[in-house]
Amino acid sequence: MGDVRAALARLTRRLVGRQRELELVLAALESGRHIVIEGPPGTGKSTLLRAVADELGVGFEFVEGNAELTPARLVGHFDPARVLAQGYDPDVFVDGPLVSAMRDGALLYVEELNRVPEETLNVLITVMSERELHVPRLERIVADPGFRLVAAMNPFDTVGTARISSAVYDRVCRLAVGYQSAAEEVAIVQRIVPEADPLWVERVVELVRRTRDHPELRVGSSVRGALDATAVVASLTELRGQPATSTAVGLDAVLVALSGRVRLREGAQHTAEEIITVLWHEVFGDGGSGPNSEQATTGKAPAPTGAFPS
């Protein structure tokens, strides 16, 4: 337990916030449990799990969850060319990430767990239950005591996701995470882009957070939008020779960073660009176009030159 406390102390210095989440993940792994972190995109699920694995000094096998993740890709396969020469010998079996993690006592990290096909999830269910795997023409593989499944996934209603069966949930601990506080998101941007103007960072984080509650947006931006906008605006300021708070620079940076991240609701009356433009004027208050102005209330704020195709 002393090693875990030391890892927690290092992790709290390494990551912004997430103290409770770090404690729960470490406790689950220390007690020999598998864990799934569920939350919206951009909430740091992968960052947290990678950092935990690194600080604990354990192996880490990464698997990207998608429709192409077949059982063979997860488990491994016999090399066809060597099979012709040597037959189905264990030496010609190419370990997949699951078998590698089981043999080495590593963490098997599955990203986007609820995009994985059901037949592949069934393989994981067996391994989590029995801690062993039977591969045809190969010996029984028993998991090293250090083996754990750690996974991240977006909420079910995110496009491309499927419901996870109760059989999976019954074998894992689940940790739900949401977006961090405004102060923590500001601290994240300042840590990654330390040269950025603090006032700009506070305002762009506020703008990003407002996209999550906008009535015409089904999905708002994560803190990654604020990071991209902050990085882009620094370059655009030098390129155009105008300050970051000017509409010609700041709004264009925000548009290019956020317009692809947000998702409109069915029946929305405005485009993503129009909504972001209004939010820009609300937060940055350019030329009297604040939250009480006609532009802000009607949602028809004009875009800066070049922001829309002519």
Order of alpha helices (4+ residues) and beta strands (2+ residues): alpha-alpha-beta-alpha-beta-alpha-beta-alpha-beta-alpha-beta-alpha-beta-beta-beta-alpha-beta-alpha-alpha-beta-alpha-alpha-beta-alpha-alpha
